[in-house]
Amino acid sequence: MKTDFIRAINQLCAERGLSEEVVLETVEQAMVSAYKRDFGGLANVTAKIDPASGQVRIFTEKEVVEEVEDNRSQISLAEAKELVEEAALGETVLVETTPSNFGRIAAQTAKQVILQRIREAERDALYEAFADKEGEILNGMVQSINAQAITLSLGKAEAILPRSEQVSSERYRPRQRLRVYVLSVTKTSRGPQIIVSRTHWAMLRRLLELEVPEIYNGTVEIRAIAREPGSRSKVAVAALQPGVDPVGACVGMRGVRIQSIVNELGGEKIDIVEWRSDPKEFIAKALSPARPVSVELVEDKEMGKTAIVVVPEKQLSLAIGREGQNARLAAKLTGWRIDIMSPAEAAERIARLAAEETARLAEALAKGELEPGEITEETPIQVLGLSTRFQNALEQAGVTQVGGLLERLEKGNEEILAIPGLGPKSLEEIEERLKMANLYPVVVEEVEEAVPAPALEEAVLEVTEAVPEEVTLVEAGSEEAKEVEVALEEVKPAEIEIVPEEMPLEEEEAEEWEEEEEEEEEEEEEEWEEEGLVFAERKKKPKRDLVYDERLGEVVARKLRRPSRRRDDWQREIELWEQGEYDYDLDLEEEESE
């Protein structure tokens, strides 16, 4: 039957979350300390508590001797054999030395020791419970706020949110619930010291893992995170399975997933970009929402890895961001130093670098320190260091690169001498400079005679075989000549219809006007026939003439065009005819004279 002492221990274990073995061991150590304090400071004293009855027994180790000089540490051989039959001189045996009134004395003496031991056991249990929480997200409640830190309650333990780990744009109040990231858990004499953060980049990573199932199960992977707490963040994600949109998975339907994280972080903007293995493409994606025109990578020992990004003039401020925030986050995300410039600035920079490179090559050429292959066909002729007059003459002739100069020399010196302003002296200077650059004399590659392909040889052979060996002359008018004529008629090629090209606009308008005149003439003749007025001159066929059509390539017959009349003149003639004042004889004379 369990005593009150055992019941109290069990209740203590349940309230403090401790194991029964730990509490019993703590009580035994407290009993030993109480015994040594009241009954002697011997080092070889142990205490045993019966878990069933709760009885406390004290045992002392004593040495077996022939003659006992100190009863507290020695025992005779006869007494030792009564306890242990195999006892011998020089050995130690455990002898129970529990005092008669030890229960009450031990309870008063061991009270503080037991409480202290229990506190230590409780602190150790808390440390073990939160040591595994490092790097996780926990929910806490604000307990107290001071200038240095905020104290959060995590249930059985307390956490500290230092000022350096607080978001500057957030305002905290007592009893406010917060989600925090556990930075570190340290074991101290007062219990575990838990440091939490609201600004660490890993907090955004853990929130994405909790909110996006594709990230939690490994379908989508977070490759990089750049964060400015409370303002803006950029996250690079990549899909590990084909057919999965990593950006869409993180954003969610209508932005539900990413919006919940934004609300948790106090309105912090989050840009999700797709990770690319190509640094140029990755940098272009990281500068979203701007769309760069080109990205150039330069690796220098002094500057490090630098990316020169050219963006349109209208998107320059968008790419840089407010106070350079967008470019700064993109640099953190990609690991490259990013220089953003407009197309005009990029052209100026390219021209400056080209001029510096040209000057360097010219200096190296003059000193004879030029390495093989440094001067190519695209190298400007300024590198050769020619006289200003000769150089201007070459540029006016369209020779601005070394390749163009070599092409003219391949054709012969006459090509150079034919350029205005150049003579034998300039030719010698050009050859001398090219020799210094190991580009002269110019090697002209010999072109081998083309060997006919097998298919071409067979075609030539077929044509040769098709030519008749002998030609027989046939007399004109003979039967053989008639047979040849019949045969030629049968193989006469079909007539080819040539469709003329579209006429120029002026000719088309002229033809349309002719058609309108003919239609008006036909209408007039019909009206005159109705009135019984028929003139033989109008029944004559239109005159035609033979002309050579350049588009068709042949001679054709065309109607002679008469000067067109304006519609006002025709209207006037119709009015005169209606009034009976029209002079038909004069009109006929004009037509005959034409």
Secondary structure, 3 states (H helix, E strand, C coil): CCCHHHHHHHHHHHHHCCCHHHHHHHHHHHHHHHHHHHHCCCCCEEEEECCCCCCEEEEEEEEEECCCCCCCCEEEHHHHHHHCCCCCCCCEEEEECCCCCHHHHHHHHCHHHHHHHHHHHHHHHHHHHHHCCCCCEEEEEEEEECCCEEEEECCCCEEEEEHHHCCCCCCCCCCCEEEEEEEEEEEECCEEEEEEECCCHHHHHHHHHHHCHHHHCCCEEEEEEEEECCCEEEEEEEECCCCCCHHHHHHCHHHHHHHHHHHHCCCCEEEEEECCCCHHHHHHHHCCCCCCCEEEEEEECCCEEEEEEECCHHHHHHHHCHHHHHHHHHHHHHCCEEEEECHHHHHHHHHHHHHHHHHHHHHHHHHCCCCCCCCCCCCEHHHHCCCHHHHHHHHHCCCCEHHHHHHHHHHCHHHHHCCCCCCHHHHHHHHHHHHHCCCCCCCCCCCCCCCCCHHHHHHHHHHHHHCCCCCCCCCCCCHHHHHHHHHHHHCCCCCCCCCCCCCCHHHHHHHHHHHHHHHHHHHHHHHHHHCCCCCHHHHCCCCEEEEEECCCCEEEEEECCCCCCCHHHHHHHHHHHHHCCCCHHHHHHHHHHC
